[in-house]
Amino acid sequence: MKKMVVAIFLIPVFLIGCNQEQTIEVKDSNEEQSETVKEVIRNSDEIYTGNAIFIEDQLLVAVQAKPWLDYKKRKIEKKLQKEVEEQFPDLEVLVSADYKLYWETQKLLDEGDEQKVSEEVEKLKKLAKEET
């Protein structure tokens, strides 16, 4: 009886947790560019959340793949990189599915100083290229 009560209580909790909508945040002054990058991320079924930062002629996109797709992160990155580069051919684009970069970009979204954001984006780009 106890197992049945626990199961009845936990099943809705798990179902609610599985039904999350994508959350996408963008730091950019141009609304058209923001909507374009949001749309590209939304069109990818493998991604459940993402951040994008536009700085001068650069675009940094950090995304999180759905948990059961962790083994396909590189493939997801390459696919999204190609799609974003098609939409923004004049920008230097970096797409990453690394959680550390996602976490750092989340902090940068709230930063007000553009110079500091630009410096941090450069550091993050170097960090993304490291193979550890």
N, CA, C and O atoms as a GROMACS GRO file, in nm:
protein
  528
    1MET      N    1   0.082  -0.120   0.000
    1MET     CA    2   0.000   0.000   0.000
    1MET      C    3   0.087   0.127   0.000
    1MET      O    4   0.058   0.223  -0.071
    2LYS      N    5   0.193   0.124   0.081
    2LYS     CA    6   0.282   0.241   0.088
    2LYS      C    7   0.348   0.266  -0.047
    2LYS      O    8   0.364   0.381  -0.089
    3LYS      N    9   0.388   0.158  -0.115
    3LYS     CA   10   0.454   0.173  -0.245
    3LYS      C   11   0.359   0.236  -0.346
    3LYS      O   12   0.400   0.317  -0.428
    4MET      N   13   0.233   0.198  -0.340
    4MET     CA   14   0.137   0.252  -0.433
    4MET      C   15   0.114   0.402  -0.409
    4MET      O   16   0.102   0.479  -0.504
    5VAL      N   17   0.107   0.441  -0.284
    5VAL     CA   18   0.087   0.582  -0.250
    5VAL      C   19   0.208   0.665  -0.295
    5VAL      O   20   0.192   0.773  -0.351
    6VAL      N   21   0.327   0.612  -0.270
    6VAL     CA   22   0.448   0.681  -0.312
    6VAL      C   23   0.453   0.693  -0.464
    6VAL      O   24   0.487   0.799  -0.517
    7ALA      N   25   0.419   0.587  -0.534
    7ALA     CA   26   0.420   0.589  -0.681
    7ALA      C   27   0.319   0.690  -0.735
    7ALA      O   28   0.349   0.764  -0.828
    8ILE      N   29   0.201   0.692  -0.677
    8ILE     CA   30   0.098   0.785  -0.722
    8ILE      C   31   0.142   0.930  -0.697
    8ILE      O   32   0.109   1.018  -0.776
    9PHE      N   33   0.214   0.954  -0.590
    9PHE     CA   34   0.262   1.088  -0.559
    9PHE      C   35   0.379   1.129  -0.649
    9PHE      O   36   0.385   1.244  -0.693
   10LEU      N   37   0.471   1.037  -0.677
   10LEU     CA   38   0.591   1.071  -0.752
   10LEU      C   39   0.572   1.079  -0.903
   10LEU      O   40   0.644   1.154  -0.970
   11ILE      N   41   0.480   1.005  -0.959
   11ILE     CA   42   0.459   1.005  -1.104
   11ILE      C   43   0.426   1.146  -1.156
   11ILE      O   44   0.487   1.188  -1.254
   12PRO      N   45   0.333   1.220  -1.096
   12PRO     CA   46   0.308   1.356  -1.146
   12PRO      C   47   0.430   1.449  -1.132
   12PRO      O   48   0.451   1.535  -1.217
   13VAL      N   49   0.508   1.431  -1.026
   13VAL     CA   50   0.627   1.513  -1.007
   13VAL      C   51   0.725   1.491  -1.122
   13VAL      O   52   0.780   1.586  -1.176
   14PHE      N   53   0.746   1.365  -1.159
   14PHE     CA   54   0.836   1.334  -1.270
   14PHE      C   55   0.782   1.385  -1.403
   14PHE      O   56   0.858   1.436  -1.486
   15LEU      N   57   0.653   1.373  -1.423
   15LEU     CA   58   0.593   1.419  -1.549
   15LEU      C   59   0.601   1.571  -1.562
   15LEU      O   60   0.624   1.622  -1.672
   16ILE      N   61   0.582   1.642  -1.453
   16ILE     CA   62   0.594   1.787  -1.456
   16ILE      C   63   0.738   1.826  -1.486
   16ILE      O   64   0.762   1.920  -1.563
   17GLY      N   65   0.834   1.758  -1.428
   17GLY     CA   66   0.975   1.787  -1.451
   17GLY      C   67   1.017   1.760  -1.593
   17GLY      O   68   1.110   1.825  -1.643
   18CYS      N   69   0.954   1.668  -1.661
   18CYS     CA   70   0.989   1.633  -1.799
   18CYS      C   71   0.931   1.730  -1.900
   18CYS      O   72   0.977   1.734  -2.014
   19ASN      N   73   0.832   1.806  -1.862
   19ASN     CA   74   0.763   1.894  -1.957
   19ASN      C   75   0.810   2.038  -1.941
   19ASN      O   76   0.729   2.126  -1.909
   20GLN      N   77   0.938   2.064  -1.963
   20GLN     CA   78   0.991   2.199  -1.951
   20GLN      C   79   1.002   2.263  -2.089
   20GLN      O   80   1.040   2.198  -2.186
   21GLU      N   81   0.967   2.390  -2.096
   21GLU     CA   82   0.982   2.464  -2.220
   21GLU      C   83   1.124   2.516  -2.229
   21GLU      O   84   1.193   2.530  -2.128
   22GLN      N   85   1.167   2.546  -2.350
   22GLN     CA   86   1.300   2.601  -2.370
   22GLN      C   87   1.306   2.742  -2.313
   22GLN      O   88   1.214   2.822  -2.330
   23THR      N   89   1.416   2.771  -2.244
   23THR     CA   90   1.441   2.906  -2.198
   23THR      C   91   1.564   2.957  -2.272
   23THR      O   92   1.670   2.894  -2.269
   24ILE      N   93   1.548   3.069  -2.338
   24ILE     CA   94   1.656   3.124  -2.419
   24ILE      C   95   1.672   3.272  -2.382
   24ILE      O   96   1.576   3.349  -2.388
   25GLU      N   97   1.793   3.310  -2.343
   25GLU     CA   98   1.822   3.448  -2.309
   25GLU      C   99   1.927   3.502  -2.404
   25GLU      O  100   2.022   3.432  -2.440
   26VAL      N  101   1.909   3.627  -2.446
   26VAL     CA  102   2.000   3.689  -2.542
   26VAL      C  103   2.038   3.827  -2.492
   26VAL      O  104   1.953   3.904  -2.446
   27LYS      N  105   2.167   3.858  -2.501
   27LYS     CA  106   2.215   3.992  -2.468
   27LYS      C  107   2.253   4.060  -2.598
   27LYS      O  108   2.357   4.030  -2.658
   28ASP      N  109   2.167   4.153  -2.642
   28ASP     CA  110   2.190   4.226  -2.766
   28ASP      C  111   2.098   4.346  -2.770
   28ASP      O  112   1.988   4.343  -2.715
   29SER      N  113   2.143   4.451  -2.834
   29SER     CA  114   2.060   4.571  -2.846
   29SER      C  115   1.970   4.563  -2.969
   29SER      O  116   1.872   4.638  -2.978
   30ASN      N  117   2.000   4.475  -3.062
   30ASN     CA  118   1.923   4.462  -3.185
   30ASN      C  119   1.818   4.353  -3.167
   30ASN      O  120   1.851   4.235  -3.156
   31GLU      N  121   1.693   4.392  -3.165
   31GLU     CA  122   1.582   4.298  -3.142
   31GLU      C  123   1.570   4.194  -3.253
   31GLU      O  124   1.537   4.079  -3.226
   32GLU      N  125   1.596   4.235  -3.377
   32GLU     CA  126   1.585   4.142  -3.490
   32GLU      C  127   1.686   4.029  -3.479
   32GLU      O  128   1.652   3.913  -3.502
   33GLN      N  129   1.811   4.063  -3.444
   33GLN     CA  130   1.914   3.960  -3.426
   33GLN      C  131   1.877   3.867  -3.311
   33GLN      O  132   1.896   3.746  -3.319
   34SER      N  133   1.826   3.925  -3.204
   34SER     CA  134   1.787   3.844  -3.087
   34SER      C  135   1.681   3.741  -3.124
   34SER      O  136   1.692   3.624  -3.088
   35GLU      N  137   1.581   3.785  -3.196
   35GLU     CA  138   1.474   3.693  -3.235
   35GLU      C  139   1.524   3.586  -3.331
   35GLU      O  140   1.479   3.472  -3.326
   36THR      N  141   1.616   3.623  -3.419
   36THR     CA  142   1.669   3.526  -3.514
   36THR      C  143   1.745   3.415  -3.442
   36THR      O  144   1.724   3.297  -3.471
   37VAL      N  145   1.832   3.451  -3.349
   37VAL     CA  146   1.909   3.348  -3.278
   37VAL      C  147   1.818   3.266  -3.187
   37VAL      O  148   1.839   3.146  -3.171
   38LYS      N  149   1.718   3.328  -3.127
   38LYS     CA  150   1.621   3.252  -3.046
   38LYS      C  151   1.549   3.149  -3.131
   38LYS      O  152   1.528   3.035  -3.088
   39GLU      N  153   1.510   3.188  -3.250
   39GLU     CA  154   1.438   3.098  -3.340
   39GLU      C  155   1.525   2.979  -3.381
   39GLU      O  156   1.477   2.866  -3.388
   40VAL      N  157   1.652   3.005  -3.409
   40VAL     CA  158   1.744   2.897  -3.446
   40VAL      C  159   1.756   2.797  -3.331
   40VAL      O  160   1.755   2.676  -3.353
   41ILE      N  161   1.768   2.847  -3.209
   41ILE     CA  162   1.780   2.758  -3.092
   41ILE      C  163   1.649   2.684  -3.069
   41ILE      O  164   1.650   2.565  -3.039
   42ARG      N  165   1.538   2.754  -3.081
   42ARG     CA  166   1.406   2.689  -3.061
   42ARG      C  167   1.382   2.575  -3.160
   42ARG      O  168   1.317   2.476  -3.126
   43ASN      N  169   1.433   2.589  -3.280
   43ASN     CA  170   1.412   2.487  -3.383
   43ASN      C  171   1.488   2.358  -3.356
   43ASN      O  172   1.463   2.257  -3.421
   44SER      N  173   1.580   2.360  -3.264
   44SER     CA  174   1.657   2.241  -3.231
   44SER      C  175   1.588   2.165  -3.118
   44SER      O  176   1.574   2.216  -3.007
   45ASP      N  177   1.545   2.045  -3.147
   45ASP     CA  178   1.474   1.964  -3.047
   45ASP      C  179   1.566   1.910  -2.939
   45ASP      O  180   1.519   1.873  -2.831
   46GLU      N  181   1.696   1.906  -2.965
   46GLU     CA  182   1.790   1.849  -2.869
   46GLU      C  183   1.828   1.945  -2.757
   46GLU      O  184   1.892   1.904  -2.661
   47ILE      N  185   1.790   2.071  -2.766
   47ILE     CA  186   1.832   2.173  -2.672
   47ILE      C  187   1.715   2.214  -2.584
   47ILE      O  188   1.603   2.233  -2.632
   48TYR      N  189   1.742   2.226  -2.453
   48TYR     CA  190   1.635   2.270  -2.365
   48TYR      C  191   1.658   2.409  -2.309
   48TYR      O  192   1.563   2.468  -2.258
   49THR      N  193   1.777   2.464  -2.317
   49THR     CA  194   1.801   2.600  -2.273
   49THR      C  195   1.926   2.655  -2.340
   49THR      O  196   2.014   2.579  -2.380
   50GLY      N  197   1.932   2.786  -2.354
   50GLY     CA  198   2.047   2.845  -2.420
   50GLY      C  199   2.063   2.993  -2.389
   50GLY      O  200   1.967   3.061  -2.353
   51ASN      N  201   2.186   3.041  -2.404
   51ASN     CA  202   2.220   3.182  -2.388
   51ASN      C  203   2.297   3.226  -2.511
   51ASN      O  204   2.373   3.149  -2.569
   52ALA      N  205   2.277   3.351  -2.551
   52ALA     CA  206   2.352   3.407  -2.663
   52ALA      C  207   2.395   3.548  -2.626
   52ALA      O  208   2.318   3.625  -2.570
   53ILE      N  209   2.520   3.579  -2.659
   53ILE     CA  210   2.574   3.712  -2.631
   53ILE      C  211   2.634   3.767  -2.759
   53ILE      O  212   2.724   3.707  -2.818
   54PHE      N  213   2.583   3.882  -2.801
   54PHE     CA  214   2.638   3.953  -2.916
   54PHE      C  215   2.734   4.060  -2.864
   54PHE      O  216   2.694   4.146  -2.785
   55ILE      N  217   2.859   4.054  -2.907
   55ILE     CA  218   2.958   4.156  -2.873
   55ILE      C  219   3.029   4.195  -3.001
   55ILE      O  220   3.093   4.112  -3.065
   56GLU      N  221   3.017   4.322  -3.038
   56GLU     CA  222   3.080   4.377  -3.159
   56GLU      C  223   3.054   4.285  -3.278
   56GLU      O  224   2.940   4.275  -3.324
   57ASP      N  225   3.157   4.218  -3.330
   57ASP     CA  226   3.141   4.130  -3.446
   57ASP      C  227   3.147   3.982  -3.406
   57ASP      O  228   3.184   3.897  -3.487
   58GLN      N  229   3.110   3.953  -3.282
   58GLN     CA  230   3.117   3.816  -3.230
   58GLN      C  231   2.982   3.774  -3.174
   58GLN      O  232   2.902   3.855  -3.129
   59LEU      N  233   2.960   3.644  -3.179
   59LEU     CA  234   2.840   3.585  -3.120
   59LEU      C  235   2.880   3.460  -3.045
   59LEU      O  236   2.938   3.368  -3.103
   60LEU      N  237   2.850   3.456  -2.916
   60LEU     CA  238   2.877   3.340  -2.833
   60LEU      C  239   2.744   3.278  -2.795
   60LEU      O  240   2.658   3.344  -2.734
   61VAL      N  241   2.726   3.151  -2.831
   61VAL     CA  242   2.603   3.079  -2.800
   61VAL      C  243   2.640   2.960  -2.712
   61VAL      O  244   2.719   2.875  -2.753
   62ALA      N  245   2.582   2.955  -2.593
   62ALA     CA  246   2.604   2.843  -2.502
   62ALA      C  247   2.469   2.776  -2.478
   62ALA      O  248   2.373   2.841  -2.439
   63VAL      N  249   2.463   2.646  -2.502
   63VAL     CA  250   2.337   2.573  -2.492
   63VAL      C  251   2.354   2.452  -2.401
   63VAL      O  252   2.466   2.406  -2.375
   64GLN      N  253   2.242   2.402  -2.355
   64GLN     CA  254   2.239   2.280  -2.277
   64GLN      C  255   2.156   2.177  -2.352
   64GLN      O  256   2.039   2.200  -2.383
   65ALA      N  257   2.217   2.063  -2.380
   65ALA     CA  258   2.146   1.955  -2.446
   65ALA      C  259   2.058   1.883  -2.343
   65ALA      O  260   2.085   1.885  -2.223
   66LYS      N  261   1.955   1.822  -2.393
   66LYS     CA  262   1.869   1.744  -2.303
   66LYS      C  263   1.953   1.634  -2.239
   66LYS      O  264   2.042   1.580  -2.304
   67PRO      N  265   1.926   1.601  -2.113
   67PRO     CA  266   2.015   1.511  -2.038
   67PRO      C  267   2.044   1.377  -2.104
   67PRO      O  268   2.156   1.327  -2.093
   68TRP      N  269   1.948   1.318  -2.171
   68TRP     CA  270   1.973   1.187  -2.231
   68TRP      C  271   2.050   1.198  -2.362
   68TRP      O  272   2.080   1.096  -2.424
   69LEU      N  273   2.083   1.320  -2.405
   69LEU     CA  274   2.157   1.340  -2.529
   69LEU      C  275   2.300   1.390  -2.503
   69LEU      O  276   2.364   1.442  -2.594
   70ASP      N  277   2.350   1.374  -2.382
   70ASP     CA  278   2.484   1.421  -2.349
   70ASP      C  279   2.591   1.359  -2.438
   70ASP      O  280   2.692   1.422  -2.468
   71TYR      N  281   2.569   1.237  -2.480
   71TYR     CA  282   2.669   1.169  -2.563
   71TYR      C  283   2.676   1.230  -2.704
   71TYR      O  284   2.771   1.202  -2.777
   72LYS      N  285   2.578   1.311  -2.742
   72LYS     CA  286   2.575   1.372  -2.875
   72LYS      C  287   2.608   1.521  -2.873
   72LYS      O  288   2.577   1.592  -2.968
   73LYS      N  289   2.671   1.570  -2.765
   73LYS     CA  290   2.695   1.713  -2.753
   73LYS      C  291   2.774   1.771  -2.870
   73LYS      O  292   2.738   1.877  -2.922
   74ARG      N  293   2.880   1.704  -2.912
   74ARG     CA  294   2.963   1.754  -3.021
   74ARG      C  295   2.883   1.764  -3.151
   74ARG      O  296   2.896   1.861  -3.226
   75LYS      N  297   2.802   1.665  -3.176
   75LYS     CA  298   2.720   1.664  -3.297
   75LYS      C  299   2.618   1.779  -3.293
   75LYS      O  300   2.594   1.845  -3.394
   76ILE      N  301   2.558   1.801  -3.178
   76ILE     CA  302   2.462   1.909  -3.160
   76ILE      C  303   2.530   2.044  -3.180
   76ILE      O  304   2.476   2.133  -3.245
   77GLU      N  305   2.650   2.059  -3.122
   77GLU     CA  306   2.727   2.183  -3.138
   77GLU      C  307   2.754   2.213  -3.284
   77GLU      O  308   2.732   2.325  -3.330
   78LYS      N  309   2.802   2.114  -3.358
   78LYS     CA  310   2.835   2.134  -3.499
   78LYS      C  311   2.712   2.171  -3.580
   78LYS      O  312   2.718   2.260  -3.665
   79LYS      N  313   2.601   2.104  -3.555
   79LYS     CA  314   2.477   2.132  -3.628
   79LYS      C  315   2.430   2.274  -3.600
   79LYS      O  316   2.394   2.348  -3.692
   80LEU      N  317   2.430   2.313  -3.473
   80LEU     CA  318   2.385   2.446  -3.436
   80LEU      C  319   2.482   2.553  -3.485
   80LEU      O  320   2.440   2.661  -3.527
   81GLN      N  321   2.612   2.523  -3.481
   81GLN     CA  322   2.714   2.616  -3.532
   81GLN      C  323   2.686   2.648  -3.679
   81GLN      O  324   2.690   2.764  -3.720
   82LYS      N  325   2.658   2.545  -3.756
   82LYS     CA  326   2.632   2.563  -3.899
   82LYS      C  327   2.507   2.648  -3.921
   82LYS      O  328   2.507   2.738  -4.006
   83GLU      N  329   2.401   2.620  -3.846
   83GLU     CA  330   2.277   2.695  -3.861
   83GLU      C  331   2.293   2.842  -3.822
   83GLU      O  332   2.241   2.931  -3.890
   84VAL      N  333   2.366   2.868  -3.714
   84VAL     CA  334   2.385   3.005  -3.669
   84VAL      C  335   2.474   3.081  -3.767
   84VAL      O  336   2.449   3.198  -3.797
   85GLU      N  337   2.579   3.016  -3.818
   85GLU     CA  338   2.667   3.081  -3.916
   85GLU      C  339   2.592   3.115  -4.044
   85GLU      O  340   2.623   3.216  -4.108
   86GLU      N  341   2.495   3.033  -4.083
   86GLU     CA  342   2.414   3.064  -4.200
   86GLU      C  343   2.330   3.190  -4.178
   86GLU      O  344   2.311   3.269  -4.270
   87GLN      N  345   2.280   3.207  -4.058
   87GLN     CA  346   2.198   3.324  -4.026
   87GLN      C  347   2.281   3.450  -4.005
   87GLN      O  348   2.236   3.561  -4.035
   88PHE      N  349   2.404   3.434  -3.955
   88PHE     CA  350   2.491   3.547  -3.925
   88PHE      C  351   2.628   3.528  -3.991
   88PHE      O  352   2.726   3.503  -3.922
   89PRO      N  353   2.636   3.540  -4.124
   89PRO     CA  354   2.763   3.515  -4.192
   89PRO      C  355   2.870   3.621  -4.165
   89PRO      O  356   2.988   3.594  -4.182
   90ASP      N  357   2.829   3.739  -4.122
   90ASP     CA  358   2.924   3.847  -4.098
   90ASP      C  359   2.981   3.846  -3.956
   90ASP      O  360   3.066   3.929  -3.924
   91LEU      N  361   2.935   3.755  -3.870
   91LEU     CA  362   2.983   3.748  -3.731
   91LEU      C  363   3.074   3.627  -3.711
   91LEU      O  364   3.062   3.526  -3.779
   92GLU      N  365   3.164   3.641  -3.615
   92GLU     CA  366   3.246   3.528  -3.572
   92GLU      C  367   3.164   3.453  -3.467
   92GLU      O  368   3.134   3.508  -3.360
   93VAL      N  369   3.126   3.330  -3.496
   93VAL     CA  370   3.032   3.254  -3.413
   93VAL      C  371   3.103   3.142  -3.339
   93VAL      O  372   3.186   3.071  -3.396
   94LEU      N  373   3.070   3.127  -3.211
   94LEU     CA  374   3.116   3.014  -3.131
   94LEU      C  375   2.995   2.955  -3.061
   94LEU      O  376   2.924   3.024  -2.989
   95VAL      N  377   2.972   2.826  -3.083
   95VAL     CA  378   2.862   2.754  -3.019
   95VAL      C  379   2.922   2.647  -2.930
   95VAL      O  380   3.011   2.573  -2.972
   96SER      N  381   2.873   2.638  -2.806
   96SER     CA  382   2.924   2.539  -2.713
   96SER      C  383   2.810   2.477  -2.634
   96SER      O  384   2.713   2.545  -2.598
   97ALA      N  385   2.821   2.347  -2.609
   97ALA     CA  386   2.725   2.276  -2.526
   97ALA      C  387   2.786   2.242  -2.391
   97ALA      O  388   2.734   2.157  -2.318
   98ASP      N  389   2.897   2.306  -2.358
   98ASP     CA  390   2.966   2.283  -2.232
   98ASP      C  391   2.893   2.357  -2.119
   98ASP      O  392   2.858   2.474  -2.134
   99TYR      N  393   2.871   2.288  -2.009
   99TYR     CA  394   2.796   2.349  -1.899
   99TYR      C  395   2.871   2.468  -1.838
   99TYR      O  396   2.808   2.566  -1.799
  100LYS      N  397   3.003   2.461  -1.830
  100LYS     CA  398   3.082   2.570  -1.773
  100LYS      C  399   3.060   2.699  -1.854
  100LYS      O  400   3.039   2.806  -1.796
  101LEU      N  401   3.064   2.689  -1.984
  101LEU     CA  402   3.041   2.807  -2.068
  101LEU      C  403   2.898   2.858  -2.052
  101LEU      O  404   2.874   2.979  -2.048
  102TYR      N  405   2.803   2.767  -2.043
  102TYR     CA  406   2.664   2.808  -2.022
  102TYR      C  407   2.651   2.885  -1.891
  102TYR      O  408   2.586   2.989  -1.885
  103TRP      N  409   2.712   2.834  -1.788
  103TRP     CA  410   2.707   2.895  -1.655
  103TRP      C  411   2.770   3.034  -1.658
  103TRP      O  412   2.714   3.129  -1.604
  104GLU      N  413   2.886   3.047  -1.723
  104GLU     CA  414   2.955   3.175  -1.731
  104GLU      C  415   2.875   3.276  -1.816
  104GLU      O  416   2.870   3.394  -1.781
  105THR      N  417   2.816   3.232  -1.924
  105THR     CA  418   2.736   3.324  -2.005
  105THR      C  419   2.611   3.369  -1.929
  105THR      O  420   2.563   3.481  -1.948
  106GLN      N  421   2.560   3.283  -1.844
  106GLN     CA  422   2.445   3.320  -1.761
  106GLN      C  423   2.482   3.438  -1.671
  106GLN      O  424   2.401   3.529  -1.652
  107LYS      N  425   2.603   3.436  -1.616
  107LYS     CA  426   2.648   3.547  -1.532
  107LYS      C  427   2.668   3.674  -1.616
  107LYS      O  428   2.640   3.784  -1.570
  108LEU      N  429   2.718   3.659  -1.738
  108LEU     CA  430   2.745   3.775  -1.823
  108LEU      C  431   2.618   3.844  -1.872
  108LEU      O  432   2.621   3.962  -1.905
  109LEU      N  433   2.508   3.772  -1.877
  109LEU     CA  434   2.382   3.832  -1.923
  109LEU      C  435   2.338   3.946  -1.832
  109LEU      O  436   2.274   4.041  -1.878
  110ASP      N  437   2.373   3.938  -1.704
  110ASP     CA  438   2.333   4.041  -1.609
  110ASP      C  439   2.437   4.152  -1.595
  110ASP      O  440   2.411   4.253  -1.529
  111GLU      N  441   2.553   4.134  -1.655
  111GLU     CA  442   2.661   4.233  -1.645
  111GLU      C  443   2.628   4.357  -1.727
  111GLU      O  444   2.583   4.346  -1.842
  112GLY      N  445   2.648   4.474  -1.669
  112GLY     CA  446   2.618   4.599  -1.737
  112GLY      C  447   2.734   4.658  -1.814
  112GLY      O  448   2.714   4.730  -1.912
  113ASP      N  449   2.857   4.629  -1.772
  113ASP     CA  450   2.976   4.688  -1.833
  113ASP      C  451   3.013   4.611  -1.960
  113ASP      O  452   3.054   4.495  -1.954
  114GLU      N  453   2.997   4.676  -2.076
  114GLU     CA  454   3.023   4.610  -2.205
  114GLU      C  455   3.170   4.571  -2.221
  114GLU      O  456   3.200   4.468  -2.281
  115GLN      N  457   3.262   4.652  -2.168
  115GLN     CA  458   3.404   4.621  -2.179
  115GLN      C  459   3.436   4.492  -2.103
  115GLN      O  460   3.511   4.407  -2.152
  116LYS      N  461   3.381   4.477  -1.984
  116LYS     CA  462   3.404   4.357  -1.905
  116LYS      C  463   3.344   4.234  -1.975
  116LYS      O  464   3.404   4.127  -1.976
  117VAL      N  465   3.227   4.251  -2.032
  117VAL     CA  466   3.163   4.140  -2.104
  117VAL      C  467   3.250   4.098  -2.222
  117VAL      O  468   3.269   3.979  -2.246
  118SER      N  469   3.303   4.195  -2.294
  118SER     CA  470   3.389   4.167  -2.409
  118SER      C  471   3.514   4.089  -2.367
  118SER      O  472   3.554   3.994  -2.433
  119GLU      N  473   3.576   4.131  -2.257
  119GLU     CA  474   3.695   4.062  -2.206
  119GLU      C  475   3.662   3.919  -2.163
  119GLU      O  476   3.737   3.826  -2.191
  120GLU      N  477   3.550   3.902  -2.096
  120GLU     CA  478   3.509   3.770  -2.050
  120GLU      C  479   3.475   3.678  -2.167
  120GLU      O  480   3.504   3.558  -2.162
  121VAL      N  481   3.416   3.732  -2.271
  121VAL     CA  482   3.384   3.652  -2.390
  121VAL      C  483   3.513   3.602  -2.453
  121VAL      O  484   3.520   3.487  -2.497
  122GLU      N  485   3.614   3.685  -2.459
  122GLU     CA  486   3.744   3.642  -2.513
  122GLU      C  487   3.801   3.527  -2.429
  122GLU      O  488   3.852   3.430  -2.484
  123LYS      N  489   3.792   3.539  -2.297
  123LYS     CA  490   3.842   3.432  -2.209
  123LYS      C  491   3.762   3.302  -2.232
  123LYS      O  492   3.820   3.193  -2.235
  124LEU      N  493   3.633   3.316  -2.247
  124LEU     CA  494   3.548   3.199  -2.267
  124LEU      C  495   3.577   3.132  -2.401
  124LEU      O  496   3.573   3.009  -2.410
  125LYS      N  497   3.607   3.210  -2.503
  125LYS     CA  498   3.642   3.153  -2.632
  125LYS      C  499   3.770   3.072  -2.622
  125LYS      O  500   3.780   2.964  -2.680
  126LYS      N  501   3.868   3.122  -2.548
  126LYS     CA  502   3.992   3.048  -2.528
  126LYS      C  503   3.966   2.921  -2.448
  126LYS      O  504   4.022   2.815  -2.478
  127LEU      N  505   3.882   2.932  -2.347
  127LEU     CA  506   3.847   2.817  -2.265
  127LEU      C  507   3.777   2.709  -2.348
  127LEU      O  508   3.801   2.590  -2.328
  128ALA      N  509   3.691   2.750  -2.438
  128ALA     CA  510   3.617   2.654  -2.522
  128ALA      C  511   3.709   2.579  -2.616
  128ALA      O  512   3.682   2.464  -2.651
  129LYS      N  513   3.817   2.642  -2.658
  129LYS     CA  514   3.908   2.577  -2.750
  129LYS      C  515   4.002   2.478  -2.682
  129LYS      O  516   4.062   2.394  -2.748
  130GLU      N  517   4.014   2.488  -2.549
  130GLU     CA  518   4.099   2.394  -2.475
  130GLU      C  519   4.038   2.256  -2.476
  130GLU      O  520   3.917   2.241  -2.462
  131GLU      N  521   4.119   2.158  -2.492
  131GLU     CA  522   4.075   2.018  -2.489
  131GLU      C  523   4.128   1.957  -2.360
  131GLU      O  524   4.247   1.929  -2.348
  132THR      N  525   4.038   1.936  -2.264
  132THR     CA  526   4.082   1.874  -2.138
  132THR      C  527   4.010   1.746  -2.114
  132THR      O  528   4.034   1.680  -2.013
   0.00000   0.00000   0.00000
